[in-house]
């Protein structure tokens, strides 16, 4: 009889332990998922200096239908605001590079100046055009503070002519789209 009581007690403790572990996993799963999502969102927005916005731009998608631009494809956009006023527009564009599609997030301030460019996806040759995905890429950083009128003569990356051309053309497309739709893009906030 004693071995049976010991076995039941062991089974009871094991069942309680398993239940406790499953309950803890369930309770912490939401928190872990939220933290993971927050990190992904921040990584996406790292091209936009923190002092340029105080909203959650990814929660404010712009009413932009995906559409072809001259040299790229516009996939959508987001509005960044500071103190309730539009401060920047983030446009998602896709261009065709040497190795396939290059997806970019391009931040443009309310005055039409480039704030930053982030490569979201690409399949370019790692030692050449693939450098556009590296954090702090100096070539992409050189576009900052330029507008549509002063980005005509950007140098290409050495050995990555097709990639360079695709990115430069996508930047021109994004700036052109912003200039042509500036009031609509910036006024969408007022109607929300």
N, C-alpha and C positions, 0 to 999 in steps of 0.2 A: 504494500500500500504506500509506503514511503517513496519508492521510486516513481510512482504515478503522480504523487503530489509534487515532487520535484520537477518532473517532466511538464506538468501543467503550469507550474510557476514559471519555468523557463520559457514555455510557449507564450504565456501571458506577457512576460517582460519583453520578449522578442516582438510580439505583435504591437505592444505599446511603443517600443523603440521605432519600429517601422512607421507607425502612424505619426509619431512625432517628427520624424525625418521628412515624410511626405508633406506634412502640414507646414513645416518650415520652408521647404522648397516652394510650395504654393504661395506662401506669404511673401517670400523674397523675389519670386520670379517677376512680378510686376515692377518692383523697384529696380531690379537689374535691367529689365527691358527698357524702362524709362531712362536710366542712366546711359545705356548703350545708344538709345535714340538721341539723347541730348549730345553725346560725343560725336555722333555722325553728323548731326545738324551743325554743331560748332565747326567741325572739320570742313563742311561745305561752305560755311560762311567766313572762313579764315581769310578770304581775300578782301573782306570788308572790314576796315579798322573799327574796333569796338566803339570808339567815340563818334562814329558816323551814324549810328542807329541805336534806338532804345526799344524797338518792337521786336517781334519774331518774324522776320521777313518771309520765312518759308510758310508761315501761316497766313500770309497775305498774297496769294497768287494773283497775278494780273489776268484780266479777261483777254487773253491773247490766244487765238486759235493757232495751232501749228500750221506753218506756211512756208513755202519756198521763198528764199531771198535770192539775190543775184548769184552768190557763190556758195551758199550754205542753206541750212534748214533751221527755221526758228521753231523751237519746241515749247516755249512758254517763258514766263518771267515772274518776278517777285518784286514787291515794293518794300524798301527800307524807309523808315521814318525816324525822325528825331524831334522830340518835343511836339509830336502830333503833325509835323510837316514832312512831306516827302523829301528824302535826302539822297536817295539813290534808287536805281532800277537795276535788277539783276536779270540778265537775259540768258536763257539756255539756247545755245546754237550748236549745230552739228555740221561739220565740214568733212570732205573726203580727203584723207591724207594718203600717203604712200602705202601704208599697211592696212588701211580701211578707215572707218569713221573715226573722227576726232570730236568728242563732245566737250564743249567749253561752257563755263559759267563766266559771263562778262559783266562786271559791275561798272555802271556809269552814273556819275553824280548828276544832280538836277541841272547842272550847267553844261552837260554834254562832255565832260572830261572823264577819261578812263580812271577808275579807282583801282581795278585789278582784274586779272584773268586767272582762272583756275581750270586746269584740265581735269575733267571728270572721268573720261574714258578715252583710251587710245590703244592702238595696236601697232605703233610705229616701231621701227628697228631700234632696239634698246640702246645701242651705242651712238645712235644719231638722233633721229627725231623723237625717240622715246624720252629724251631728256626733258621734254615739255611737261612731264608729270612730276618732276622732281620739285620738292618744296623749295621755295626761294629761287626758282629759275631766273637768272639774271636777264635772259633774253625776253621773257614774258614781262618781267618787272620794268623793262625799258619802255613799255607801252604806257605806263602810268602817267597821269596828268596830261595826256595828249587828247586832243579832240579830233573830230572827223577831218578838219581842215589841215591838221599838221601830222598826220600819220602816213602820208603818201610814200615817204622814202625810208621805210624801216629796212634795216639790213636783214638778210636771211641768215639762218643758222648754217654754219659751215657743214657741208656734206648732207644737209637735209633740206634740199630745195623744195621738194613737193610738200613736205610737212610745213615748212616756213610759209610757203605760198598759201596753203590751206588756212593756216591760223591767221595770217595777215588779212586774207580776204574775208574770213569770218568776223574779224574785228571791224573791218570796214563795213560789212553788212550790218552788224549790231549797232554801230554808231549811226549809220544812215537810217536804220529803222527807228532808233531813238529820236534822231533829229526830226524825222518826218511825222512821228507820233508823240512827240514830247508832251504836248498839252493833254492828250488823252491818257497817256501813261501816268502822268503826275496828278491829273484830276480824278482818277479812279478812286483815290483815297477819300476825296471830299464826298463821294456819293455812297460810301460804305456805311 
